[in-house]
Amino acid sequence: MTFQRARTEEQREIRRRAILDGASAMLDEMPVAAVTLNELSRRVGLAKPNVLRYFESREAVLLELLDQFLREWLTELAGELAAGVDEDLPMAERAAAVAEILSRTLSGRVVLCDLFGAQGSVLEHNVSVEVVARYKRASLDRLTTMSALVQKYLPELGENATLFSLQTVLMAGALAAYNTPPPSLRAAYEAEPDLARFHLELNSYLKQALTATLLGVLPGR
């Protein structure tokens, strides 16, 4: 793909969208750490300095993608909770249903979980105060949305809905790092099956972790 010089706001937005789409495609093929500006520039047909006119760094691109993917997941989550949680059920059954839906929908979005895992250690570095503050403001909005969704089906959580929501994304990011072991580690697991207990399948382990967390923050029955 090649571009002429962007002269209108519409053309600039098309170019921004192309950069984000290119980075998204790369994340489907490789881990966050392997995404580089040089390769992104090559894929979208722009010189690296031109990419930097729209995003100040690789991390700024990935932060914007993280927010986009998070918004998409929250839209999906609202529908899944509405379809899968009966608000008239006892608290324990509602909690189990919420944990199952959260773990299933998050594990189906591995790239989002990978970005969660890279957020604090990678993505929030090499960005300006303006960019990271804008991202954090957006994150607060997403956290508020998620907390309201969770609290709708588990009103017993009260203010702990926010804490639980934050813990959910942190656990998804942490567990995602163990979900897809590199080839050398897979070979080690095959050679010594006892070592495979360190291979954490994202959906099942996240469900266990979320269920345990809910048991800790919900009031005693």
Sequence and secondary structure as in RCSB ss.txt:
>XXXX:A:sequence
MTFQRARTEEQREIRRRAILDGASAMLDEMPVAAVTLNELSRRVGLAKPNVLRYFESREAVLLELLDQFLREWLT
ELAGELAAGVDEDLPMAERAAAVAEILSRTLSGRVVLCDLFGAQGSVLEHNVSVEVVARYKRASLDRLTTMSALV
QKYLPELGENATLFSLQTVLMAGALAAYNTPPPSLRAAYEAEPDLARFHLELNSYLKQALTATLLGVLPGR
>XXXX:A:secstr
       SHHHHHHHHHHHHHHHHHHHTTS GGG  HHHHHHHHT  HHHHHHH SSHHHHHHHHHHHHHHHHHH
HHHHHHHHH  TTS HHHHHHHHHHHHHHHHHT HHHHHHHHHIIIIITSS  HHHHHHHHHHHHHHHHHHHHHH
HHH GGGTTHHHHHHHHHHHHHHHHHTTTS  HHHHHHHHH GGGGGG   HHHHHHHHHHHHHHHHS   
